[in-house]
Amino acid sequence: MKRYDLIVIGSGPAGEKAAVKAGYFGHRVALVEKDERYGGAGVQTGTLPSKALKETALYFSGIYEKGIYSIDHDFTRRAGIHDFMYRKNLLTSALGSEVKTNLACHHVDVYQGVGSFDDPHHIRISGALEEVIYGENILIATGSYPFRPADIPFDGQRVHDSDTILDIRRFPKSLCVLGAGVIGCAYATIFAAMGVKVFLLNNRDKILGFLDQEISNALVEQMKNRDVTLLFKASSNGFQVPEDEAEPMRISITTGQTLNVDMFLYAAGRSGNIRSLRCENAGCKTGERETLMVNDNFQTSVPHIYAVGDVIGFPALASTSMDQGRMAVAHMFKTHDLDQLTDVFPYGIYTVPEVSMVGMTEEEVRKRGISYCAGYCDYRDITRGKILGITDGGFMKVIFHRETKHILGVHIVGRMATELIHYGMALVKDKKTVDEVIATVFNNPSLHDLYKYACYDGLGNLAGHKLKRSARASQGNLQAGRG
């Protein structure tokens, strides 16, 4: 029987980074992967594919260039499903190969098959070759899978989850998306950009409830402008799927309405991928939605068994999952290079347009009773925004403490929001003030001017003296006195 210092189960972002870090420090490492493709959901069915499809939709639709130049392009009418999926397929294959190469470079032994516990130290690998290996430490990084309610007739043809939607063989004439979370909103806007009529159902009265409400409202408006129909406080309660694909599906809605659409996407939650692990043989405690319970060091109820990534639940981001894997390895092998994860990290939502945030929302600031002020800057009001022809209402919102002027939160809806947010993350983490931002020199023209002029606007709100007036700025001026 082969013995290892660490056995990692799962080759997604968390598992890969944990395995290669342990290998880097000279430990004997094994990684068990059930799929022939490497990279887990992060590479194969989640993070990477959806972002690649978003960029493809932007290219084919020319949605951001229409009306700016003398010649417009719109390839959506000529693009087939093969064209739409081409870049996504290319990237998932390439990055899966990169994961495999990275593991080999760090001398990680890879086992192909399904891993499960025989006991707290022995992992049985069920594959073409079945065997049992011993791990002094074990790290579970098996990710998550789309939640599938029993009352929805998933068939992978017309009724999809967020995995099977990546393998469609034709464009839907129309699409109903149930669930206005990160995944649902992303796919709704991606398909809308490609000219598909989209209906978005949400059982609540708002989308993306963790966002600053103004940002959420702005995204809703931009969705509506791109012909996405949003139905709030609504869910599905019945399906009629005809055998003839030329006929529309009939979806009964809890509001009493009926939707006649070509395809349906269920995007309302994911569950931890632990069913095949036989965790009961190891004694690991589990939580809701098939997740594993861990402490601050990512140890399960069995100290030498760790769990990281989507399988432990929130925040379930590829970015945080990678560092969770690295930190777990640092703890188990006492490398002392990553003893604590930052509590300031960005959220990126790859909708059209993008949304990103870091720090506190206005609702959080108010709830905590903090005296605050807010400043805004629209993309269309800065030089770079004018060059790019941005007129769609994208903006930045900066929230800061009224007395100290420390920046508490940065919120963006618009082009490249997920790239721009990282400067905001540094401002929040380092407790920089709006005065310091104003004193910073940015390339001109650049989108980073959003920061400077949002801070100028905030100081205007603070002083009650504004050179520019807009509906949002006026609202901000009222908000400045709250808290």
Secondary structure, DSSP 8 states (H G I E B T S, - for coil): --EEEEEEE--SHHHHHHHHHHHHTT--EEEEESSSSSSHHHHHTSHHHHHHHHHHHHHHHTTTTTTTSSS----TTT--HHHHHHHHHHHHHHHHHHHHHHHHHTT-EEEESEEEESSSSEEEEESSS-EEEEEEEEEE---EEE---TTS---SSSEE-TTGGGG-SS--SEEEEE--SHHHHHHHHHHHHTT-EEEEEESSSSSSTTS-HHHHHHHHHHHHHTTEEEEES--EEEEE--SSTTS-EEEEETTS-EEEESEEEE-S-EEES-GGG-GGGTT--B-GGG-B---TT-B-SSTTEEE-GGGG-TT--HHHHHHHHHHHHHHHHT--S--S--S---EEE-SSS-EEEEE--HHHHHHTT--EEEEEEEGGGSHHHHHHT--S--EEEEEEETTT-BEEEEEEESTTHHHHHHHHHHHHHTT-BHHHHHT----SS-TTHHHHHHHHHHHHHHHT--S---HHHHHHHHHTT--
